[in-house]
Amino acid sequence: MITTMQDQVYQILKTEICEGCYSPGQWLQEKELSAHLHVSRSPVRDALRKLSNDGLVEIIPNKGTFVRVFTASDINDVYEFRVLVESYSIRQSPKNLTPKLRETITACLSNLQRTYRDNDRKNYIEYDTVLHALIISLSGNGLIESTYEKIHSLLQPFRIYSLVSRQRFDESIVEHEGIVKAILAGDVGRAEEINRQHLTLAKEKVVEYITSEEYLSKCVHTEL
């Protein structure tokens, strides 16, 4: 697949924002980003528009483009959406769980278990993301999948904080094992129940971080 310069710049900036390379509220200046990426300002401007559509940055007329500062309400909204679409996808799983998808989900869980045993939170989060995307694919609905991908990216800068405590890390793997086991067994009620609890606990940890002094101290307060 051929990617354009605009696509490459967009992906780089999106990854850097999601990995916390920029502070919440930081002014993203086109000139500085162009120098950083060794490109003209045009692809940077295009990328910032796309990132605004993704909800990762805010474009303030006559002021500039800033990394989005998230509130507890924002996080609640995202997780409420996740509960709705993941629950729907789980309910659709009996008719969409093909042998190939069953094999892929099983392999993903194995990787999740391996990274848990290795205490590798970074790669654990990567497989966690893949697993939940696979759950969404059980919906059999392309629009849900594309919308979920966009919404889910909003959480990427904060996902490590949902697993910061050892207790939450230990609980998370048990929850994922329970979700997958129930889905593969066709017990959608049990899978939905565990997944709802899993998302609620993860949300609480992220909200705890969003409202903490640690996060608030990182925010760049710009006069808008």
Phi, psi and omega in degrees: 000126181276130178250144179275167176301319179300318180295318181296316179296317178301312182295320179296312181294322178298315179297317181295321178294315182294333179269005175077025179289341179238145181284149175302131180088357182292139178283122179263098184273129183303318183298314181292319179293323178298317179293320180298320184262356180059046178224170176285173182285338183300308179294331177293315180299318179296318180295320180295324176296317179295320179294329175293318176296328178286342182088010182271338176227163177238128177261115180257116181308134178065009179239308181142191180247132186230145174297132185295137173261120184269147176248169177300325179296320177301314182294319177301318180298315182296315181290328176297318176297315180300317179300316182298309186282327178288324176297316178300315182297320178297320180294333179274352188300324182302328182266350184242359181276090180282162176304321180294317180292323176300316180295319181294317179295318179298317179295321179296318178297321178299318178293323178297316179296321180296314181292330176294314180298327180276000183056037183260084184296323183300308180285335174300316180296322178298314180287330174300314179299315180297317182299315181290330175293323177294322177299317179297324180296340178290348178291332184070020185236111182297325180294319178297318181298313182291322179292319179298318181300319180293313181293319184296330181296337179297333183274345188306320180295345187245359190295328179297330183285344176283348181236020187293329179270148179298320180300316182291324177298315179296319180294321184300315182293323178296319179296315179298320178297320180293320179298310182295316180302315181293319179298313182294333179274354181081012180269077187293328179297315179293318180298317180296319181297313181294318181295321179297316179296318180301313181293324179295315180293321178296317179300316182300321179291320180292317178297321178301319179289316182303328183262006183276161176297328180301312180289313184297328180289338179278341184290134176269117182267108182256137176288112183261000000 
